[in-house]
Amino acid sequence: MEEKISQIQKEYLEKIGKAQNLKELDVIFLELFGKNGIINALSAEFPKLPKEELPEIGPLFNKIKKELETAIEKKREAIREVGYKKLETEKLVLQGDALQLKKRQGHFHPVTQFEKETIDLFEKLGFIQFEAPHIDTDENNFGLLNIPEGHPARDLWDTLYIDSKLLLRTHTSNGQVRAMRKYGVPLRIMIIDRCFRYENLDARHEHTFEQFELVYIDKGVSMANLQYLSEYFFKALLGQDIQARLRPKYFPFVEPGAGVDSECIFCKGKGCKVCGGIGWLELAGAGMIHPTVLKNGGIDPNIYSGIAWGFGPLRMAMLKYGVEDIRKFLSGDLKFLTK
Ligand code: FA5
């Protein structure tokens, strides 16, 4: 037995000495001290030994067991030390495109960018921003704009009602009379904000969308100002060669009323799929502010005249960025927004 223990001692001290890494040491440890390892196998033989041998073999076995344990632990530390030394001196060099970490940088929503440019453009001409509530009275959204209860034009702007008098505003025109009452004349204001409609949704209609309202009232303001400002707007935001066209259109709060069209930026007026072969795209409703509306705002229509328009920034952004479906803007789709 003594010889067997010495043999194991010699063999395993040698193996431990030669081990190159922690994995090899783990294997050696299990061979010796695992459940079915050599040490347990040797202990199992003790009861079979002659009684007189036990006092000598027992302490020798314990000594060698301890010696092997210590040798494994020391070798582990030595291997770890070598690793630590390597870490101090070695450098990790990352190469190749895949390893270049991209800087993640946010940006404004495309429609917000478009609206910021619009605001800058009209601030230069002395227009100030004005705010009107999203939830408003029937009176501000319709009544004061010459659309009394029961007027068929209300059907054009169906919306969601909070109660019989409060509704989600259908257009930014709900700020017109408010601004007149607040600032009087001369008046140059713009409202860029959200509107809501009970709509049949499609590629050009959202239930929640933006409008850009412009109101300009002074002595001698005419349709010529409307034409000039429309063209100023299109040329700055859609391209220098883009023309504006005013076309007769009915709105109860303007007289005369107009649809403002831009020359189709895709076909430059020749006619294509986007403009339905017409060569022009309707982007806004506009006109000379109706005398009744001026009176509602406390302004004398015999002295002052005014123009107003309501553009759709989402539809303009569709043209500017070549977006085919208006619903993408509110989709929250990061692939679309970061394009
Ligand atoms: C109006 O809302 C009038 N208040 C505009 C106006 C202002 C006329 C001042 C006269 C004087 P209209 O319903 O046509 O008009 O809407 C104006 C623009 O808002 C449209 O040309 C379009 O660009 C945009 N718009 C209207 N409905 C939607 C919708 N469901 N989704 C996206 N954009 C819309």
Boltz pocket constraint, residues with backbone or C-beta under 6 A from the ligand:
constraints:
  - pocket:
      binder: B
      contacts: [[A, 156], [A, 170], [A, 171], [A, 172], [A, 173], [A, 197], [A, 199], [A, 204], [A, 205], [A, 206], [A, 207], [A, 209], [A, 210], [A, 211], [A, 214], [A, 251], [A, 253], [A, 254], [A, 258], [A, 282], [A, 283], [A, 284], [A, 285], [A, 286], [A, 287], [A, 308], [A, 309], [A, 310], [A, 311], [A, 312], [A, 313], [A, 314], [A, 315], [A, 326]]
      max_distance: 6.0
